[in-house]
């Protein structure tokens, strides 16, 4: 702590070393406390909401996170230039980086988080488990496979017992995890886990532990001050996950009773105290669905969590304010006996992705954004923002509160239906389908629930949506159809022998369905529309958002003929981009003969690669090059089938 900052004083200037909704959320509390806020930004974020909402802002690099938000030197330089006394790292990026915490201390700037030792101990899954076990925190039976030969690992695995879960020690986000049901599957699983761990983290050290069947993911919020006081603020249920990424969270957990809550709290506080913890942290546990009274330590996240608003709503406490105060040397100001949990809160993460397309990431300009009333929405975007493929696809969190779980669920579902985001695909419709699942409503959760759901299908646009789309469609020569003649081009709807007829428009949905609707006599009420750069109509009506592409009658006829062709329709010659992204590889040259399933082009979006493959044997023609920025549905290549086919 700088000598100029006395223990009872609050900071006057704090730099927020993050972006998006968490940067805006921290700035909100800084403003409430009268503290000057400093934002940092990369080139694509120069006009982002968090930049405009801060008192001052500094550029820290180009789009790549490694050169901007992970550039500790640039962030420290911005802190020095702005006169910031402290840096709030948010979550992700540098929030759990021990080297950055050391650099902050060397620069005389307070890192709003725990000391480097806590970051180092809790940042390693193997080390953290061994460490907290010494403080009486229950851990899952397992072994550290570092330095062991495969034969030794097999012997140890037999002692732990199958089924087993293999996970990289240095990893996160589920990368490299392998489930092993029996000893015959162990060699291949070890090889796969090592290969993925080495590629993803540069470290192939593995941890093997007993697999908890149908697990629930329960985490406990802790807060500690520099005077040795550690309290917990109850638990959060984070079981609803897809590919090990949280989707919906709630507080309190519907399965944890008061006695188990107290035991969880004691274990979480013991884990934090074992590393002389300071500030906000989360201790994560696995709970077997059929034995909710038994829990096992997974890891400790040494930072604020995405889902921290749940705890704020049920306790009435501002966790960011508490972080700031304890970082400034002030006491917690609240004892464990004074913590109260009232009501129920549920949070849904809104991602820029297309669930009906296998959850492919989405990007593009936000044509319209209106959060729902009467709930808390922490968002990274507003109307006019651009969602890029450079960062995490989470663009908002919708958090509902109710007197009980049923009321909170109903409020969240209603709020999601009222949330308007046009121009970028989101998972909002999927979230509503998830909340409607019988098991979710009953609180009968496990981490595999989402994976067992059937493939998601976008809901049909309603009649109101179609009428609104007709009203919003620009009346161009093309959309009036291809025929010539003054009466046709007039768009009046006049027909020989029939007088004026209602004008009908044709649209294609993202699923390829062709829909038609008449022009409404009066402007539709209760719908929002916007037109994107490809001429598609985005419409929000009756709680559903749809993207409708206007069609000429000729185009509609061609599509219908292709659909009537049956299975042959699956072999359409055009290969289109499933999402906006960057072409990172072109695998064939024009005129090359290709086989069905052969990779033609690869595009990258949201740090994930997506291959575009040949639908049938034939001759390829490529219409893009490496480095191209392509938009959704853009034709990237064609594969002309042989005449015989």
N, C-alpha and C positions, 0 to 999 in steps of 0.2 A: 504494500500500500504506500503511495507517495507520502512524503513527510508533510506536504501541504494539505493533506486530507485527514482531518481529525476523525476519530472513531464515531463521534456522534453526528457528524455532518453528512449530508446527502450530496451526491455528485451534482455539478452544475451543467456538465456536458457529457453525453454518452454517445459513442458511435455504435451503430447497429451493423454488424458484419454479416448481413444476410440480405435476402430479397423476398419478394412475394408477400403472401399473407402474414407470415411470421414477422417480417420487418414492419409491416403496417401495424400489427398487433402490439409490438414492443413500443413503437413510436406513439401509439395511442396512450399507453400508460405514462410514458415520459412527458407527454403534453399535459396530462392530468396532474402530474407532480410538479410541473413548472420547470422541467429539465430540458435543456436544449438538446435536440436530436440531430445526429449526423448520419446521413445515408451514404452508402457506397453503391456503385452500379457498374455493370459491364456495358459494352456498346449497345446491345439490343435492348437494354433496360434503361436507356438514357431518359426516356419519358414515361417510365413506369410509375404507377400510383405511389409506391413507397418513396420514390425520389421526390415527387412533388409535395408529399405530405411532411417531409422532414424540414428542419430549419436550414440545413445546408447539405450539400451532397458533393461527392468526389468520385471521379472515374478511377477504377482500379484495373481495367484491362479489357481485352476483347471478349467475345462470346464464350469461349472455352472456359469452363469453371477453373481449370488448373491454372489459367493465366489471369483470373479475376477474383472470384469469390474464394478461391483456395490460395490466392497469392498473399501469404501472410505479410511479406515485406511491404507490398503496396498498401495493404490495409493499415499497417502500423504507421506508414508514412502519412496516410490520410488522417489518422488519429492525432499524430503530432501536429500536422498542419492546421487542424480544426480546433486544437486545444482540448480534445476529449480527455477526460480523466479515466474513463473506463470504456471497455468494449463489451457489448452484449452479442454473443455469437449466434443466438437463436437456436435452431437445431439443424443437423446436417452440416455440410461444409467444414468449418474449423471448430465446431462446438465441442468435439471430444479429442482435439489434437493437443497432446501433451507438449509437443515442441513449440506450438504457438503460445500456449499458456506460459511457458518458460520465457519466450521472447517478449511477451507483454510485460512480465515482471522485470526483465532486464531493461525495458524501455521506460519503466516507472508508470506503467498504465495497468489499471486493475482489469483482470480477466474475470468477467461475471460468470463464475462457474467454480468448480472444485479446484484444489491444488493439483499440480502435475502428478504427484504420487497416486492420487485417487484415479486420475485419468489413465495412468499406465496400468495399474492393477486391474481395474474394471474393464479396460479396453481389450483384455486377452481372456477369451472364454475359459481356457484351461486354468490359467493363473487365478482368475477371479473365483472359480468354483472351489479350488483348493484353499484359497484365502478365507472365504466366508464360512467354509465348513469348520474352520478352526474357531469360529465364533458361534457355533451351534446352529447355523442356518442349514436346513435340510437340502440336500442336493440329490440329483438323480444318480443312481449307481452307474459308473462308467470308468473309462480308462483314457489316459493320455497316451496316444500312439506314437508320439514323437520319439524318434530314435529306436523304435522297436522294429524287428524284422516281422515279415508277414506271419511266420510260424508262431512267434511270440504273441502277436496280436490275436491270432486264432485261439490260442490257449486262454488268453485273458478274456476274450469275448465269450468263451464257453462258461467261464466263471461268472461273468456279469449276467448272462442269460439272454436268449433271443425272445422276441425280435429286437434288433438294434437300430439305432440311428447314427449314421456317420456324418459328421459335419466338420468343415474346415475350422481350425482354431482361430484364424485371423479374419474369418469372413463374416458376412451378414447378408440379409435379404434372401436367405434360403439358397444361395448359390452353392453348388457342390454337395448338397445334402443327399444322402442315399439311404433308403430303407433296406435292411437286410433281414429276411425272414428266417434264414437257416444258414449253417456253416457252408453249404455248397455254393451260396451266392456271395460269400465274403470276398474272395479274391478279385472278382470283376468289379464289385462295388468299391473296393479300396483303390483300384487302378483308376476308375472313373472319378472318384472324389479327389484323388491327388492331382489328376490332370486338370480338372476344373479349378481347384484351389490354386494351383500354380499359375494358371493363366489369368485368373481374376484378381488374386491378391499377392502373387509373387512369393507365396509361402504354402508348401503342401503339407504342413503339419496337420494331423487329424485328431479329432476327439470322437470316441465311441461311447455311446451311452444307451441305457435301456430305453426302448421306445414306449412311450405312454400312449396307449390306444385311446382314440376319441378324446384327445386332450382339449382342455379349455385353457385359454391364455389369460391369466389374471396378473395385473400389475398394480403396485402400490406406490402412491406418490409420497415422497419424503421431502422434508425441508430441514436444513440444519444451519446454525449460525456459528460464528467463530468462537463462541464461548462454550462449545461442547454440547449444546442443546440440539436434540434430534427428535422431530415429531413426524407422524404420518398423517395423511389427510384422506385416508380411506383408499379403497381399491377401485379399479376400472376393469371392466370386462372387454377384452380385445380379441375375442375368439373368431369373429367373422372376418376371415382373411382369404385372399386369393393369391396363390403363388407366394405365400409367406408375407404378403403385404396386407396391412390392415385396411378394411373397407368401412365397417361400422363398429363403433365402440359405445359403451354405455357405463354409467356410474349411478348407483352401485351395481355390483354383479347380482343378477337374480338368483344365483346359486349359493352365495356366501352368506352364512348366518353371522350373528353378532359374535359368537364365540370364535369362529374361524377367522372373522375379520380382526379380532384382537390378536390372535396368534400370528396372522399374516403381518400385521403392523409391527409386532415385536420383532419378527424375523427381518423385516425390511429395515427397521431402525438399527438392528444389530449389524446388518451388512454395511449400512452407511457409516456407522460409528467405527467400524473396523478399519476404515481408511481415513478417519478424521474428516469426514465429508463436510463440504460447505456449499450451501445453496440448494437449488431444486434438483432432484434426481428421481429416477423411477427404478424400482426393483421388480423384476419380472419373474413370474412363477408359472409352472405348468401344474394344472389340476386335472386329474382323471375325471371324466364326465360321470362315471359311476361311483367315484369315491371323492366327492368334493371337499371332504375334510382333510385329505392328504394333499400336500403341495410340495413342490420342489423348485429350488432356485434355478433360473436359466442364466440370467445376466443382469447387470445394472447399467442403465442408460444414464450417463453422467451429464444430463442436460435437461432442458425443458422438452416435453413431448408434444407431438402434433395434437394429441387429444387432451391437452391440459385444460381446455375450456370446460370439459365435463366436471372436473373437480371444482373449478371456480363457481359453476352454477349451483352445485349441491352443497358447497361449504360457504359461499358468499365471500371468498377470499380472492384477491388479485395476486396470482402467483408471480407475475413479473415484478410487481411492486415489492413482494417479499424477497425476490432475488436481488433487487437493487439495494434494499435496506441491509440485508446481511452481507452483501459484497462491500458495502460502505462501512462495515464494522458494527452496525446496530444489532441489537438482540432481536430474536424472532417476534417477541411481543405477544405471543400466544402459547399457552401450554397445551399438552395433549388433552387434558380434561375439558378444555374449552372448545375443542374441535367438534362441530356438529355437522351431520349430513342430513339434509332435508330434501325430500322429493326425489325425482329421478331425471336424469339427463341422457340424451342419446345424440350421437354425432355421426353424420354421414360425410364421407370424403367424396367430393366431386372431382373426378378425373377427366382430363381431355383425352377421351378414348372412344372407340366404337365397339361396344359389347357385341352387337350383332355381327361384327366382322372379326370375331375372335379376340376382342379387346385390343385391337390395333390402336396405337397412339394416334392422336389427332392434333392438328395445329392450324393456325390461320388467324385472321382478324376477328375480333369480337364485334359483331354488328350491333348487338343489343344485349345489355346486362341489367337485370332488375332483381335484386334479392327479395326473398319473401318477407312480408311484414310479420311482426310479433315473434320472431325467433332471432337468435344470434347467428349471423353469417360472417365469417372471417374469410375474405376473398383476396386473391392476387390480381383480379382483373376488374375492369369497368368497361362501359361502352367505349369503343375505340382502341382498346388494348389489343396487342397481338400476342397470341400464344405461339411460342417458338418451339422447335424441337431440341433446344439446347439444354433444358433443365427438366426437373421432375414434372410429371404430367398433372399433379394435384393443383387445381386452380381455386378451390374454395372448400370450406367446411361449413355445413349447415348443422346447427346445434339446437335441439329442442329441449324444453324443460316442461315437466308436468308434476302434478301432485303424486302420481304413481307411474309405474312403468307403462301401463296401458294408455294413460293420457299422453305420456311423452311420445310413444310410438305413433299415436294418431296425429299429434301435432307435427311430428317430423314428416310423416307421409304427406300431410296437407301442405307443409312448407315446401317440400320438394316439387310438388305439383304446381306451386305458385312461383317457383324460381325460373326466371326467363334468361336463357343464354342462347343467342342466335349467332350462327356463323361458324361454330366449332362443335363437333360431336362431343357429347359427354355421356357419362354413365348414369344420369339421373333416372331414366326409365328403368334401368336395371336395379338401381337402389330401391325403387318403389316395389319392384317385383320381389326383391329379397325381403323387404320388410313385410310383405304379404305372405311369405312362407309360413306354414303352420308351425314348424319347429321354432322359427324365430319368434313368433308371437307367443309361443309357450315358454320361451327361454331355454329350450332343449338344444343347446349349441355344442358344436365341436369344430375344430379348425378345418375339417374336411367338408363341411356342409355346403359351401359354395361350389366346390368341385363336383358334388353329386347332383347339382341342379342341371336340368336339361339345357341345351344350347339356347341362348337368349335370342328372341326374335323381337324386332322393334314393333311397338304397338301401331295399329292402323291409324292413319290420320282420320279425324272425325269429320262429319259433314261441315261443321263450322270451319275447321282447318282448310278444307278444300275450297269453300266459298271465299275465305279470306285470301287463299292463294290465287284464285282467279282475279280477285279485285286488285291484287298486288302485282300481277304479271304485266310487265311492260308490253304494250301493244305495238309490236314491230311488224314489219312486212313478213318476216319469217314465221312468227307465231300465228299470223292470220292465215297461213298455209301457202301452198305453192301455186295455186291456181291464179290465173290472171282474170281481169275483168273489173270494171269499176265497182259493181255492187259487192263483189267478194272483198275487194280491198277496203271498202268502206267500213267493214266490220259491223254492219247494222244487223246482220242476222236474217236479211230478206231472202226468201226463196220463192222460186216460180210456183204459183198456185197456192202458196201457203202464207204469203205475207211475212211479216217480221217474226222471227223465231228467237227464243232466248239463245244467247251466245254460249257455247260450251267450250271449255278448255280441257286439254289432255295433259296429264302429268305422269312422270315415272318416279316411283319411290326408289330408295336406295336398294331395296330388295329386288328391283326389276319389275314390280307390278305396275300396270297401267291403270290409272284412275281418271275419271272425268267428272266435271262439275259445271253447272250453269253459272253464269254471271249473276250475282245477287242483285236484287232490285235496289237494296239500300246497303250502305257500307256495313260489313259485319261488325258486330259489337262483341267484345270479349276476346279478341285475338290480337296477337302481335306478329308483324311480318317484317322481313328484311330480304333484300336481294343481294346475293354474293357476286363475286367477280366472274363466276361461270354462268351467271344468269339463273341459278337455282333459287327457288323461293323457300326461305326458312320461315316457318310459322309455328307459333305456340298457341295452342287452343285446348281447352278442356283438360289442362294438366299434362299435355303431351306436346313434345317438340318434334316436328317433321321437316325433312328436306325434300322438296318436290321440284323436279326438273321439268319445266314446260316442254311439251313436244308439239311439233307440227303433226298434221294427220299422216303425212308420208312417213315420218320417223316412227310414229306409233304403229303404223301398219307393218313396217319392217321389223320392229321389235316383236309384234304379235306373231308374224310369220316364223320368226326364229324360235319363239316359245312353242309354237305349234309343232315344230320339227321334233319335239321330244328330246331324247338324250343327246341328239346332235347339237342342241343348243349349248351344251356344256363345252363344246369345242369351238367356240367363237374365235376367229383368227386374231382379234385385237387383244393385246395384253396391256391392261391399264394399271396405273398406280393405285394401290388400295388406300393410300393416305398421302398427305404431303410429306416430302422428305428430300434427301439428297442422293443422287445416283453415285454409289461408291464403286461399282464394278459393272462392266459390260462383258459378258462371257463368250459371246459369239460375234462373228462379223456378218455383215449383210450378205445375203445369198447363201449362207451356210445351211447345210442339211442338219436338222435337229431331231431328236427323239422325244416322245411324250415324257414329261417329267424332268427334262433337262433344264438346268438353270440358264436363263437368258440374261437377266439383269438383276442386280441387287441394289435396293435402296435402304437408306438408314434414316430412322426417325426415333427421337427420344432415346438415343444411345442403343437402339436395337436394330439389327439387320433383318431385312425381309426379302427373301428371294422371290423373283417373278419367274415362273416356270412355263415351259411349253405345254399347251393343253393336248397336243397331238403331234404325230410325226409330220414333218413338212419342211418348207423352206422359210428361213427367218429373214426378216428385215427389221433393222433397229432404228428407232427414231429419237434416240437420246445419246448423250455422251457422259463420261465420268465427270462429276462436278455439277451437273445440272441440278437446279432446284425445281422439283416437279410438284404439281398440285394434284390433289385427289382426282382420280378418274382420268388423268392425262394418259393418252396412248403412248406407251414406251416402246412397243415392238409389235410386230405381226408375225404370225406363223401361218403361211398359206398351205393348206392341206393338199396332198396329192390329188389329182383329178379323180382317181379311182375311189378315193375316200369321200 
